[in-house]
Each structure stands twice: as structure tokens, then as C-alpha cells.
Amino acid sequence: MTSQNSQLHRQKNDQVFLIATPAMGMLTPAVEFARRLVRRCPGRLSATVLLISVPHWPTIHSYTQSLLATSSPDLNFVLLPNMDPPSPDHFNSYVAHTFALIDQHKPHVKNAIAESKQRVVGLFVDLFCTSMIDVADDLGVPSYLFFTSPAGFLSFVLDLPILDSQLASESVAEFRIRGFANPVPRRVLHKTILDRGDGYSRYLYHARMYRKTKGIVINTLRELESFVLDSLSTSGSVPKVYPVGPILDLNGSAQWHPDRAQYEKVKRWLDKQPESSVVFLCFGSMGSLSGPQVKELAFGIERAGFRFIWSCREPPKTKLGLPTEYPNFDEALPNGFLERTATIGLMCRWVPQVTILAHRAVGGFVSHCGWNSTLESMWHGIPIATWPIYAEQNMNAFEMVKELGLAVEISLDYRQGGSEVISAEEIEKRIRILMEGDVEVRAKVKEMKEKCRMALMENGSSYGSLSDLVEELIVNN
């Protein structure tokens, strides 16, 4: 037994707390990270995940209810008291509204931690939960940031106070950001930041709070974002960075989503398709396309002629609302589209994304470039065509295409696919490149698939980084 392991086993059981934004893209990786922490040190470290109740968001509510049913002494899930969410009418951005929703739970989080019977060695907060760092400071508990977006976006947020004057000037068309080798065009920056409203002020707040943590855990791997990670490690003002990814829920939503019939339908359809023949189109739990763009995308898919699965959702009907399900696809799609593509395509509402990406029939992924989706595609060796919709996805797309050469571009700009419609001709062209044209991208993605797996193996880069974090938590605290 090593000296480090001897120290770990001599200690009494310690506990960490985690709190995440109630959105699938942030809550799911936080839960999987908690699982990984307790598995690394069984019987020595326990974790409690504090869940924010959002019964008005059905998918997230179903997921949190499934978690509560699996609580154990090593990994406990606690639902914080229900509170009326702030009115969206008081905010101009999702970022500001989310901050207010989370901030009102500070007393509940403080009570949960203070009542623990074990030694609490860390509170992990995600990129929007940074007001909870004040709670950790009040209780004398070390705080850590669990960052569910790429290291490239982290480097940008950390430098927001420095970039502030440049961002204010519309004459500045591109920016030098330390985590990017190439100049970053203004057009791919986060819309909330470009608007410089209430959401922008919250990002400035988060940037300052990130630096107050004891460490930053990122859902990435060194082999994927080495340039960014090296740039962060050379800055004396940035807390120690732990790249521990990819952290993925490989069982996926099929394990808890109530629509089991849809899962079976998708699985049966995929089982009948040839290997690597299907293009999968999905824009995330909060992503949707405008009516005109849906029609252009339909024409583009049809012209390209590949088999496809398309998860298509209707845009939100209220300010800061979520996409809804189309009651009838006929109303959204071109006349006769469903009939003409009946033998090669499957239109869907909710889909079990991980199950689809893991299937041998899938050969390409038209994606919004949310970071979880990007990591899932890398894990399964499926190349992406980028179509960012919201949040930091446009910067993710830029990094994947221009910095890493791991994706094909449909769009890098959040305005395209929204107010600026991408034509059917361009979509057809890009889908053809995705499915059969760019051999170099496909080869690099297959190589990254192997690197993702190796990173998590004993002696792998992310395995070692997680070991360093565990030692920091239960030996040095």
C-alpha cells in the first residue's frame, strides 16, 4: 500500500457536497462526477448532491425524482425545499434568471452542510452556483468549481474583466484569448455577453468568484484541450485546475425517462439500418429552430439523401421558456416531407441521445455543440457538424472546428439558424461533407475516442488528476 493510500485509510469518513444548476447539461455531469468521487475512495468519502426543485420543468423533475430513489449512505441526494421561482419578466437573460433562482437557496444549502455529522471537506459548485461560495466561506469549508463547459470557455470567462473594454467597443472584430491559439471572432461570442445586459454583469461576478475557489475541476481531458490547460496552469491567479473528463452518463436518459415506448421505437428503427449510415440531428434539451429554419433543414436533409433521425422541437412560447413538443410535425415541415422520407427517416420529439450515439448505425451528428453532447460524440467516435443555438455553444463550435479540427462546420454563429436562416443548399453540402467527405476529421475523431478511454484508465491523465483531487480533499484539508 502506498503512503498516500495509507493516509487515506487512516482517516475517518469525510463528506463533500455538490450543488448544480437545475438544467440537464449541468446537473447530469455533476451527478456522474459525484459517483466517480465516491467510487475512487469507497467507504472513505461520501457525497451529498443538493437538488433544486423545478417541478415546472418536467424532464428535469423526472430526472431528480429518479435520483432521490437511488440515495445511499455513500451517495445521497437531497431535494432542497421548494420555492417559487423568480418571475422571468424581471430578467432579460437566462443567466440572470438562473442566478436569482439559485441564490434564493443559500440558507437551505447552509443548513444542509451545517447539519452534517461528518467532516465536510469540500463544496462543489457549478459555473452558475458561485454565490454558494459565500456559504462555504461562512462555514469554513473549502469550495471548488465544477466546470461543465470546456476549458476554452473557462479561459474566456476568467479573462472577462480584462476583455471588458474591448467587448464594449463594436469596432473590435476579434479577440486574443489566452485559451485559444487563433483569434476569436466577435460573432462567436456568447450572445448574453455581447448584449451586455443583466446576464453580462452576472458573468463578471462569476469570473471573480471562480478565482476564490480552492480548485477548478473541468469536465475535459488533457489530450483534448492541452493548449488551453497549459495556458491556465501558467497563470498564478487561477486556482489549481483538475481535468477529470470525460464525465458522462453512458446509461443516458433511457434509464429514467417516462417515455419508454419512444426508446423502444428508436432502438428498433436503428437496428434495421446499415452501419454508419444514419445522420443524427439533435439540438439539446433547450434548443430549437425557427419555423423557416426547420423547413430549410428538412429540404436540406431530403436533398442529401442520407438516412436520418431528427429530434425536432418547437421554440419556446414564453420569455426564457423551454422548447415544447410539436403536436403535429406536419404543421412544421414542408408539405409531403414525411411521406417522401418515410423509408429513410425518423422524426422524433424526445430521444435517448446516448443510446443513439452508441449505435453502430449512426455515422454523423448534427449538434448544437453543448459540451456534454460534444464529449458523448467524441467518446463514441461520431463526427459532429456544428450548429450552435444558445449559451457558449458557438464558442464550443469554434474550438472544435478551428482549434482542434474535430468537427465540420455548418454554423459557428448563434445568429445563423435563428434570425439568419441557413439555406437548404448549404445544409445539404455540409451534411454530405459530414457523412462522406472529410476523411481527416473522421480519423481524428476516431483517435480521440481512444484517447478518451485511455484518459480514464489507471495511469491515464484524467485518472491521475482525479487522484490528485481526492488526495487534496481528504489528506490536505
Backbone torsions as a table, in degrees:
resi	resn	phi	psi	omega
1	MET	NA	132.4	-179.2
2	THR	-70.5	162.8	177.7
3	SER	-59.4	-40.3	179.4
4	GLN	-61.4	-47.0	-179.1
5	ASN	-65.2	-34.5	177.6
6	SER	-61.5	-42.5	178.5
7	GLN	-63.2	-40.7	-178.2
8	LEU	-62.3	-40.7	-175.1
9	HIS	-79.4	-19.5	177.8
10	ARG	-77.5	-23.8	-177.5
11	GLN	-74.8	155.7	171.0
12	LYS	-78.1	169.0	-177.3
13	ASN	-64.2	130.9	178.7
14	ASP	-111.3	165.9	-174.9
15	GLN	-134.6	143.1	169.5
16	VAL	-119.7	152.0	173.3
17	PHE	-114.1	148.0	175.9
18	LEU	-133.0	141.8	171.9
19	ILE	-137.1	136.0	-175.5
20	ALA	-131.7	154.7	173.9
21	THR	-59.5	135.7	-179.6
22	PRO	-76.3	69.2	175.3
23	ALA	-142.2	141.7	-172.2
24	MET	-57.3	-37.5	-176.6
25	GLY	-66.9	-18.7	-180.0
26	MET	-112.6	-34.2	-178.8
27	LEU	-71.3	-44.4	-176.9
28	THR	-59.8	-50.7	179.0
29	PRO	-65.2	-30.3	177.2
30	ALA	-63.6	-41.1	178.3
31	VAL	-65.2	-43.7	179.9
32	GLU	-67.1	-34.3	175.9
33	PHE	-64.3	-41.5	177.5
34	ALA	-61.5	-41.3	177.5
35	ARG	-60.4	-43.0	-177.0
36	ARG	-67.1	-38.0	178.1
37	LEU	-60.0	-50.2	-175.5
38	VAL	-71.9	-29.5	176.2
39	ARG	-68.5	-31.3	-178.5
40	ARG	-68.3	-29.8	-177.5
41	CYS	-135.2	67.1	-174.4
42	PRO	-62.5	135.0	179.0
43	GLY	77.0	-3.1	-176.1
44	ARG	-115.5	-28.6	-177.1
45	LEU	-137.1	129.1	175.3
46	SER	-115.4	160.3	-178.1
47	ALA	-133.8	141.7	173.8
48	THR	-122.2	121.9	178.1
49	VAL	-100.0	120.1	179.5
50	LEU	-89.7	123.0	-174.1
51	LEU	-106.3	131.0	175.9
52	ILE	-89.0	126.4	-176.5
53	SER	-75.1	128.3	175.3
54	VAL	-137.8	68.9	-177.4
55	PRO	-62.2	-17.9	179.0
56	HIS	-79.3	-5.2	175.0
57	TRP	-113.1	94.1	-167.8
58	PRO	-56.4	-43.2	-176.7
59	THR	-64.3	-46.0	179.8
60	ILE	-65.9	-38.0	178.2
61	HIS	-61.6	-43.5	178.4
62	SER	-61.6	-41.2	-179.6
63	TYR	-65.4	-47.2	-179.0
64	THR	-63.8	-36.7	177.6
65	GLN	-64.4	-37.1	178.2
66	SER	-66.9	-33.7	178.5
67	LEU	-68.1	-43.3	-179.1
68	LEU	-57.9	-30.3	-178.9
69	ALA	-75.7	-10.3	-177.1
70	THR	-110.8	10.2	-178.5
71	SER	-57.9	144.5	178.4
72	SER	-145.2	170.0	178.5
73	PRO	-60.0	-34.2	-179.3
74	ASP	-79.3	-34.0	-178.8
75	LEU	-136.1	104.2	-174.0
76	ASN	-109.9	138.6	176.7
77	PHE	-113.8	128.5	-176.7
78	VAL	-125.3	124.8	178.1
79	LEU	-87.2	119.8	178.6
80	LEU	-68.6	155.4	-179.6
81	PRO	-54.5	140.9	-179.0
82	ASN	-70.4	136.7	177.7
83	MET	-135.2	148.0	176.8
84	ASP	-65.1	127.4	-179.6
85	PRO	-68.8	151.2	176.5
86	PRO	-60.3	148.8	180.0
87	SER	-68.6	128.1	177.5
88	PRO	-60.3	-21.6	-177.7
89	ASP	-64.4	-18.0	-177.9
90	HIS	-89.4	0.9	-174.3
91	PHE	-132.2	151.4	178.1
92	ASN	-100.5	-8.4	-175.7
93	SER	-143.6	154.1	175.1
94	TYR	-61.2	-37.5	-177.7
95	VAL	-60.7	-48.0	-178.8
96	ALA	-67.7	-39.9	178.9
97	HIS	-64.4	-42.2	179.5
98	THR	-64.4	-41.1	178.1
99	PHE	-57.3	-45.9	-179.1
100	ALA	-65.8	-39.2	178.9
101	LEU	-60.6	-44.0	-177.9
102	ILE	-73.7	-41.8	-173.7
103	ASP	-60.3	-32.2	-177.8
104	GLN	-69.9	-9.5	179.6
105	HIS	-94.9	4.6	-178.2
106	LYS	-55.1	-45.2	178.8
107	PRO	-61.2	-36.7	-179.6
108	HIS	-68.5	-39.8	178.6
109	VAL	-66.0	-42.3	179.3
110	LYS	-61.7	-42.3	179.5
111	ASN	-64.7	-42.6	-177.9
112	ALA	-61.4	-42.8	-179.1
113	ILE	-71.8	-43.1	-177.2
114	ALA	-63.5	-28.3	-177.9
115	GLU	-84.4	-2.4	-179.2
116	SER	-64.1	139.0	178.3
117	LYS	-90.0	-4.2	-179.1
118	GLN	-107.9	168.7	173.4
119	ARG	-73.2	121.6	-179.9
120	VAL	-91.4	118.1	-173.2
121	VAL	-106.5	0.3	177.7
122	GLY	-178.3	145.1	168.9
123	LEU	-118.1	119.7	179.0
124	PHE	-99.0	126.3	178.8
125	VAL	-120.7	150.0	177.9
126	ASP	-92.4	-174.0	-169.2
127	LEU	-63.9	-20.7	178.2
128	PHE	-105.2	-5.1	-175.8
129	CYS	-99.7	24.2	-171.0
130	THR	-69.6	-17.7	176.5
131	SER	-63.9	-20.2	178.1
132	MET	-71.7	-12.9	175.2
133	ILE	-61.7	-33.2	175.8
134	ASP	-62.1	-37.8	177.7
135	VAL	-62.9	-46.3	178.7
136	ALA	-60.2	-43.4	179.6
137	ASP	-61.9	-41.9	180.0
138	ASP	-61.8	-33.6	-177.1
139	LEU	-93.5	-2.3	-178.5
140	GLY	71.0	29.9	-179.2
141	VAL	-105.3	132.5	176.7
142	PRO	-62.4	139.8	178.1
143	SER	-110.9	145.2	179.1
144	TYR	-132.2	142.8	174.6
145	LEU	-90.9	127.7	171.5
146	PHE	-105.3	107.5	-170.7
147	PHE	-99.6	115.4	-173.5
148	THR	-94.5	2.0	173.6
149	SER	-103.7	173.0	-177.6
150	PRO	-70.0	161.7	178.2
151	ALA	-61.9	-29.0	177.9
152	GLY	-60.6	-45.3	178.7
153	PHE	-68.8	-36.1	176.0
154	LEU	-57.9	-45.3	-178.9
155	SER	-61.5	-35.2	178.7
156	PHE	-67.8	-47.2	-178.5
157	VAL	-64.1	-41.9	179.5
158	LEU	-58.8	-33.1	-177.3
159	ASP	-95.3	7.1	-179.6
160	LEU	-55.0	-44.9	179.5
161	PRO	-59.3	-31.7	179.1
162	ILE	-75.9	-36.4	-176.9
163	LEU	-84.2	-5.5	-170.3
164	ASP	-52.7	-48.3	-176.8
165	SER	-65.8	-36.4	177.8
166	GLN	-68.1	-40.3	179.7
167	LEU	-63.6	-31.3	-179.0
168	ALA	-71.2	-19.7	-178.2
169	SER	-98.8	113.0	-178.9
170	GLU	-69.5	-10.6	178.1
171	SER	-75.7	-15.4	178.9
172	VAL	-83.9	111.6	-173.0
173	ALA	-90.4	-21.5	179.4
174	GLU	-149.7	160.4	-170.9
175	PHE	-131.0	144.8	171.1
176	ARG	-93.1	113.6	-179.6
177	ILE	-118.0	131.1	-168.6
178	ARG	-60.1	-24.9	-179.4
179	GLY	-84.7	1.5	-177.8
180	PHE	-124.1	133.1	177.9
181	ALA	-73.6	-30.2	-179.1
182	ASN	-101.1	151.7	172.3
183	PRO	-58.9	139.5	-177.4
184	VAL	-99.1	118.0	-178.9
185	PRO	-66.7	146.0	177.5
186	ARG	-55.0	-37.2	-173.3
187	ARG	-64.6	-16.6	-179.9
188	VAL	-102.5	7.0	177.7
189	LEU	-77.5	159.0	-178.9
190	HIS	-57.2	129.0	-178.1
191	LYS	-57.3	-40.4	-179.9
192	THR	-60.4	-36.1	179.8
193	ILE	-73.4	-40.0	178.7
194	LEU	-66.1	-33.7	179.9
195	ASP	-71.5	-23.9	175.0
196	ARG	56.4	39.5	177.9
197	GLY	-101.5	-145.8	-177.2
198	ASP	-64.5	-31.9	177.8
199	GLY	-67.7	-36.6	179.3
200	TYR	-64.1	-42.1	179.2
201	SER	-63.1	-32.6	177.8
202	ARG	-69.9	-37.8	177.1
203	TYR	-63.1	-39.1	176.1
204	LEU	-61.0	-40.3	177.0
205	TYR	-62.5	-47.5	179.6
206	HIS	-59.5	-41.6	-179.0
207	ALA	-58.1	-40.4	178.6
208	ARG	-70.3	-38.5	-176.9
209	MET	-71.2	-33.7	178.9
210	TYR	-54.0	-38.5	-176.7
211	ARG	-73.2	-12.1	180.0
212	LYS	-86.5	-9.6	-177.6
213	THR	-77.7	164.0	178.0
214	LYS	-81.8	-22.3	179.7
215	GLY	-165.9	159.1	179.1
216	ILE	-122.3	116.2	178.7
217	VAL	-97.7	125.3	-175.9
218	ILE	-118.3	137.6	176.6
219	ASN	-81.9	73.0	177.2
220	THR	-153.1	178.6	176.2
221	LEU	-132.4	150.3	-175.9
222	ARG	-58.5	-37.0	-176.8
223	GLU	-66.7	-22.1	-179.9
224	LEU	-89.7	-42.2	-174.0
225	GLU	-126.0	47.8	-176.0
226	SER	-62.0	-40.0	-177.9
227	PHE	-61.7	-46.0	-179.4
228	VAL	-65.2	-47.0	-176.8
229	LEU	-62.4	-38.2	176.2
230	ASP	-63.9	-39.6	-179.4
231	SER	-66.9	-34.5	178.0
232	LEU	-72.4	-34.4	-177.1
233	SER	-70.8	-20.5	-178.9
234	THR	-88.5	-3.2	180.0
235	SER	-95.4	118.6	-178.6
236	GLY	-69.0	-16.6	-176.7
237	SER	-91.2	-4.8	-179.2
238	VAL	-97.9	130.5	176.5
239	PRO	-57.4	164.0	-179.6
240	LYS	-58.8	136.3	-176.5
241	VAL	-104.6	133.6	179.2
242	TYR	-119.8	98.9	173.8
243	PRO	-81.4	114.1	-171.5
244	VAL	-121.5	9.7	-174.5
245	GLY	-89.6	178.6	3.9
246	PRO	-80.3	131.8	175.0
247	ILE	-99.9	111.1	-172.2
248	LEU	-134.5	147.8	169.5
249	ASP	-93.6	92.5	-174.8
250	LEU	-75.3	-11.5	173.3
251	ASN	-79.7	-32.6	173.8
252	GLY	73.7	179.4	-175.3
253	SER	-68.8	-14.0	178.5
254	ALA	-61.3	-20.9	-177.8
255	GLN	-77.2	-22.3	-175.3
256	TRP	-131.3	-15.5	-177.5
257	HIS	-67.5	136.3	-175.0
258	PRO	-68.8	-18.5	-176.4
259	ASP	-87.2	72.1	-179.2
260	ARG	-66.4	-31.1	-179.0
261	ALA	-63.6	-37.3	178.3
262	GLN	-65.2	-41.2	177.3
263	TYR	-58.4	-47.5	-179.2
264	GLU	-64.0	-38.5	179.5
265	LYS	-62.6	-47.2	179.8
266	VAL	-63.1	-43.8	-178.1
267	LYS	-62.6	-45.5	179.8
268	ARG	-61.7	-41.5	-178.2
269	TRP	-65.7	-45.0	-179.5
270	LEU	-63.8	-37.8	-178.3
271	ASP	-60.9	-21.6	-178.4
272	LYS	-90.5	-5.2	-173.8
273	GLN	-96.8	150.2	177.0
274	PRO	-64.7	159.9	-178.2
275	GLU	-62.7	134.9	175.2
276	SER	57.2	28.8	-175.3
277	SER	-101.0	-12.8	-170.9
278	VAL	-103.7	134.6	169.9
279	VAL	-99.5	130.3	-177.0
280	PHE	-104.1	127.8	-179.8
281	LEU	-119.5	119.4	-177.9
282	CYS	-154.0	138.8	-172.4
283	PHE	-120.9	24.0	171.8
284	GLY	86.1	169.2	-175.8
285	SER	-68.3	-20.2	-179.3
286	MET	-117.9	11.8	-174.6
287	GLY	-104.1	142.0	175.2
288	SER	-155.5	164.4	179.8
289	LEU	-115.3	154.0	177.3
290	SER	-66.0	161.8	179.3
291	GLY	-56.3	-50.0	177.8
292	PRO	-60.9	-35.9	-179.6
293	GLN	-70.5	-35.7	176.6
294	VAL	-58.4	-43.7	-179.4
295	LYS	-66.1	-41.9	178.4
296	GLU	-65.5	-38.8	177.6
297	LEU	-63.9	-41.4	178.4
298	ALA	-60.7	-45.6	177.9
299	PHE	-62.2	-40.2	-179.7
300	GLY	-64.4	-42.6	177.3
301	ILE	-62.2	-46.4	-177.8
302	GLU	-61.6	-42.9	-179.5
303	ARG	-67.0	-35.8	-179.9
304	ALA	-66.1	-35.7	172.2
305	GLY	84.6	6.2	179.7
306	PHE	-84.8	155.1	170.5
307	ARG	-62.5	149.3	-176.0
308	PHE	-152.1	151.6	163.5
309	ILE	-120.0	127.4	-176.2
310	TRP	-127.2	116.1	173.0
311	SER	-89.3	108.5	-171.2
312	CYS	-119.5	125.4	-177.1
313	ARG	-129.9	153.1	-176.4
314	GLU	-81.9	141.7	179.0
315	PRO	-58.8	154.4	179.4
316	PRO	-57.5	148.1	179.8
317	LYS	-97.0	-10.9	-178.7
318	THR	-128.9	162.2	177.8
319	LYS	-60.4	128.8	-179.4
320	LEU	58.9	22.0	178.0
321	GLY	-82.6	179.5	179.5
322	LEU	-104.2	156.2	174.5
323	PRO	-58.8	153.6	178.0
324	THR	-121.0	172.7	-179.4
325	GLU	-86.6	135.9	173.5
326	TYR	-64.2	126.9	176.6
327	PRO	-66.3	-27.0	-178.9
328	ASN	-152.1	117.2	-178.5
329	PHE	-63.9	-26.4	-179.0
330	ASP	-56.6	-33.5	-177.5
331	GLU	-73.3	-24.6	-176.3
332	ALA	-95.6	-24.9	-172.1
333	LEU	-100.5	160.6	177.3
334	PRO	-59.9	151.2	178.7
335	ASN	-55.4	128.0	176.0
336	GLY	81.4	-1.4	-177.0
337	PHE	-60.0	-46.7	-177.2
338	LEU	-62.5	-39.2	179.8
339	GLU	-69.5	-43.4	-176.8
340	ARG	-68.9	-26.2	-176.8
341	THR	-108.8	11.8	-173.7
342	ALA	-58.4	-31.4	-176.4
343	THR	-87.8	-12.0	-176.9
344	ILE	-122.5	-10.1	-173.6
345	GLY	-131.2	159.0	177.0
346	LEU	-135.4	115.1	175.5
347	MET	-87.9	134.4	-175.4
348	CYS	-136.4	159.6	168.9
349	ARG	-96.3	-101.6	172.4
350	TRP	-67.9	144.8	174.9
351	VAL	-138.2	149.3	173.8
352	PRO	-80.6	88.0	-168.2
353	GLN	-58.3	-46.4	-177.1
354	VAL	-62.5	-40.4	178.5
355	THR	-60.3	-41.2	-179.3
356	ILE	-67.6	-47.9	-178.4
357	LEU	-63.3	-28.1	-179.7
358	ALA	-80.4	-11.2	-173.3
359	HIS	-79.1	141.2	-176.9
360	ARG	-62.3	-22.6	-175.7
361	ALA	-76.3	-18.6	-174.1
362	VAL	-84.7	130.1	-178.7
363	GLY	-119.7	-8.9	179.9
364	GLY	-163.2	156.1	-172.2
365	PHE	-134.3	112.3	170.6
366	VAL	-87.3	111.2	-165.6
367	SER	-130.0	151.9	173.5
368	HIS	-73.1	-9.6	177.6
369	CYS	70.2	28.4	163.6
370	GLY	-59.0	147.5	-170.1
371	TRP	-66.6	-36.2	176.4
372	ASN	-61.6	-44.7	179.4
373	SER	-63.5	-39.0	179.2
374	THR	-63.4	-45.0	179.1
375	LEU	-66.4	-37.8	177.3
376	GLU	-62.2	-40.1	179.9
377	SER	-67.5	-38.4	177.6
378	MET	-65.6	-42.0	-178.9
379	TRP	-59.1	-38.7	-177.3
380	HIS	-96.5	1.7	176.2
381	GLY	70.6	32.6	-178.8
382	ILE	-105.0	118.0	179.8
383	PRO	-68.9	149.7	-175.9
384	ILE	-108.7	144.3	161.6
385	ALA	-107.7	123.8	-168.0
386	THR	-82.3	132.3	175.9
387	TRP	-146.0	73.7	-177.1
388	PRO	-65.2	146.1	-175.6
389	ILE	-119.6	-42.9	-173.4
390	TYR	-156.5	178.6	177.2
391	ALA	54.9	-140.2	-176.2
392	GLU	-89.3	12.2	-171.1
393	GLN	-62.8	-32.8	178.3
394	ASN	-65.7	-36.1	176.6
395	MET	-71.3	-36.5	174.5
396	ASN	-60.0	-43.7	-179.4
397	ALA	-63.3	-42.1	178.1
398	PHE	-60.6	-43.9	179.8
399	GLU	-63.7	-43.7	-177.6
400	MET	-66.1	-38.5	-176.3
401	VAL	-84.8	-54.2	-169.4
402	LYS	-87.2	-36.7	-177.0
403	GLU	-86.3	-41.8	-170.0
404	LEU	-109.7	-16.7	-179.6
405	GLY	63.2	33.7	-175.3
406	LEU	-111.0	9.8	-178.5
407	ALA	-151.5	161.1	176.1
408	VAL	-101.9	140.5	-177.4
409	GLU	-88.8	124.1	159.6
410	ILE	-100.3	-47.7	176.2
411	SER	-148.0	148.3	169.7
412	LEU	-118.6	2.1	-169.4
413	ASP	-118.7	125.8	-178.1
414	TYR	-61.4	-22.8	-178.5
415	ARG	-72.6	-30.6	176.6
416	GLN	-73.0	143.1	-173.5
417	GLY	83.9	-8.5	177.9
418	GLY	-119.2	-100.7	180.0
419	SER	-73.4	-26.4	176.9
420	GLU	-108.8	108.5	-172.8
421	VAL	-80.5	132.5	175.5
422	ILE	-83.2	133.1	-174.0
423	SER	-73.8	157.0	176.7
424	ALA	-60.2	-37.4	-179.6
425	GLU	-62.3	-43.9	-180.0
426	GLU	-67.7	-40.6	179.0
427	ILE	-62.4	-45.6	178.2
428	GLU	-57.1	-46.4	-178.9
429	LYS	-59.8	-45.7	-176.0
430	ARG	-72.0	-35.3	177.1
431	ILE	-66.5	-37.3	176.6
432	ARG	-63.3	-41.1	177.7
433	ILE	-63.4	-43.3	179.9
434	LEU	-59.2	-46.0	-170.5
435	MET	-85.7	-26.0	-175.6
436	GLU	-149.1	1.7	-170.3
437	GLY	-103.8	-40.3	-171.8
438	ASP	-100.6	89.9	-176.7
439	VAL	-66.4	-36.4	-177.3
440	GLU	-64.6	-44.8	178.7
441	VAL	-61.6	-45.2	-179.1
442	ARG	-60.8	-40.0	179.6
443	ALA	-66.9	-41.0	-180.0
444	LYS	-66.8	-36.3	178.3
445	VAL	-66.6	-41.4	177.5
446	LYS	-62.2	-38.4	177.3
447	GLU	-65.9	-40.9	179.1
448	MET	-66.1	-31.4	175.6
449	LYS	-55.7	-46.0	-179.8
450	GLU	-68.7	-37.6	179.4
451	LYS	-66.1	-36.2	177.0
452	CYS	-59.7	-44.4	-179.6
453	ARG	-69.3	-41.1	-180.0
454	MET	-65.6	-33.3	-179.0
455	ALA	-61.9	-30.0	-176.8
456	LEU	-91.5	-8.8	179.6
457	MET	-78.3	159.6	176.8
458	GLU	-55.5	133.4	-174.4
459	ASN	78.2	0.1	174.0
460	GLY	-76.2	164.7	-173.9
461	SER	-64.1	-45.0	-178.5
462	SER	-74.3	-33.4	174.8
463	TYR	-59.1	-46.3	-179.9
464	GLY	-66.7	-38.2	179.2
465	SER	-65.3	-40.3	177.0
466	LEU	-66.1	-36.9	176.8
467	SER	-62.0	-41.8	177.2
468	ASP	-61.7	-40.1	179.8
469	LEU	-66.0	-44.4	-179.6
470	VAL	-61.5	-42.0	177.0
471	GLU	-61.6	-41.8	178.3
472	GLU	-60.6	-40.0	-177.1
473	LEU	-68.4	-48.4	-167.5
474	ILE	-109.7	-1.1	175.3
475	VAL	-112.8	-46.4	-172.2
476	ASN	-90.7	-16.7	179.5
477	ASN	-76.9	NA	NA
